[in-house]
Amino acid sequence: MVTIYKYNVPGHCEGKIRQVLQVKLQYGKPVVWVMLDDSIKETRALDFFTVGTGWELTGGDEQVIKQSSYIGTVKDEEGFIWHCFCVPVEPENKGKETEDAAAESTDVEADMEETQAQG
């Protein structure tokens, strides 16, 4: 089974990750959508974070950014530009089911229903 979940940025995703899809602003805050796939054997974990344009990264921050993958860039309501990255981390719940690993995320279908109910 393949399922797409939404995670807040900064945030954490853990499960049988197939692909990080994209980052967008939702209700003024950055979120990422991630595809999880039960057919994948290994549980992985990612931390999501943003870096502002012009920020100087040194020391530990510089090492983290060098190990990270770029997801995308968003512009917030105040005009600030945020670059979103993910970095692999050690899974906290290695061996748990995908649903357990993503328990704190929001299912896209539920989110769409909520948006449709408001509009």
C-alpha positions in Angstrom: 0.0 0.0 0.0 1.3 3.5 -0.9 0.1 6.5 1.2 1.0 10.1 1.0 1.3 12.0 4.3 1.9 15.6 5.2 4.6 16.7 7.7 5.3 20.1 9.3 8.6 21.9 8.7 10.6 21.8 10.9 9.6 18.2 11.6 10.3 14.5 11.5 9.2 11.7 9.2 9.7 8.0 9.9 8.6 5.0 8.0 9.0 3.1 4.7 9.8 6.2 2.8 9.6 6.0 -1.0 9.9 9.7 -1.9 9.8 13.2 -0.6 7.3 14.9 -3.0 7.4 18.6 -2.4 7.2 21.6 0.0 4.5 24.2 -0.1 3.0 26.8 2.3 -0.3 25.7 3.8 -2.1 28.2 6.1 1.1 30.3 6.1 3.4 27.5 7.3 5.8 25.2 5.3 4.8 21.6 5.0 6.2 18.6 3.0 4.4 15.7 1.4 6.0 12.3 1.6 5.1 9.0 -0.1 5.3 6.0 2.1 5.3 2.5 0.7 4.6 -0.7 2.7 6.5 -2.8 0.1 9.8 -1.2 1.1 11.6 -3.3 3.6 13.7 -0.7 5.5 12.4 1.9 7.8 14.0 5.3 7.3 13.8 8.6 9.2 14.2 12.2 7.9 14.3 15.5 9.7 13.0 18.5 7.7 14.3 22.1 8.2 14.4 25.4 6.5 17.2 27.9 5.9 16.6 31.5 5.1 18.2 33.2 2.1 21.5 34.8 3.2 22.0 32.8 6.3 25.6 31.9 7.0 26.0 28.3 8.2 29.0 27.3 10.2 30.2 24.5 12.4 27.6 21.8 13.0 25.0 23.6 10.9 27.3 23.5 7.9 27.9 19.8 8.3 24.2 19.1 8.5 23.4 21.1 5.3 26.2 19.2 3.4 24.5 15.9 4.3 21.0 17.2 3.4 18.9 16.9 0.3 17.2 20.0 -1.1 13.4 19.7 -1.3 12.3 23.1 -2.5 11.9 26.8 -1.8 8.8 28.7 -0.6 8.0 32.4 -0.1 6.0 33.2 3.0 3.3 35.9 3.3 5.8 38.5 4.6 8.0 37.9 1.5 10.8 35.9 3.2 12.3 33.1 1.2 12.8 29.7 2.9 14.8 26.8 1.4 13.6 23.4 2.7 16.0 20.5 3.2 15.8 17.0 4.7 18.6 15.0 6.4 18.6 11.3 7.2 18.6 10.4 10.9 18.5 7.2 12.8 15.0 5.8 13.1 13.5 6.1 16.6 11.0 3.3 16.0 12.9 0.9 13.8 10.7 -2.1 12.9 7.4 -0.5 13.6 4.6 -0.4 11.1 4.3 2.5 8.6 1.1 3.7 10.2 2.7 3.8 13.6 5.7 5.7 12.3 3.5 8.4 10.7 1.0 8.6 13.5 1.6 12.3 14.1 1.3 13.3 10.4 -1.8 14.4 8.7 -3.4 12.2 6.0 -3.8 14.2 2.8 -7.3 12.9 2.2 -8.5 14.1 5.6 -6.9 17.5 4.9 -8.6 17.8 1.6 -12.0 17.0 3.1 -11.4 19.7 5.8 -10.4 22.2 3.1 -13.5 21.3 1.0 -15.8 21.7 4.0 -14.4 25.2 4.7 -14.7 26.3 1.1 
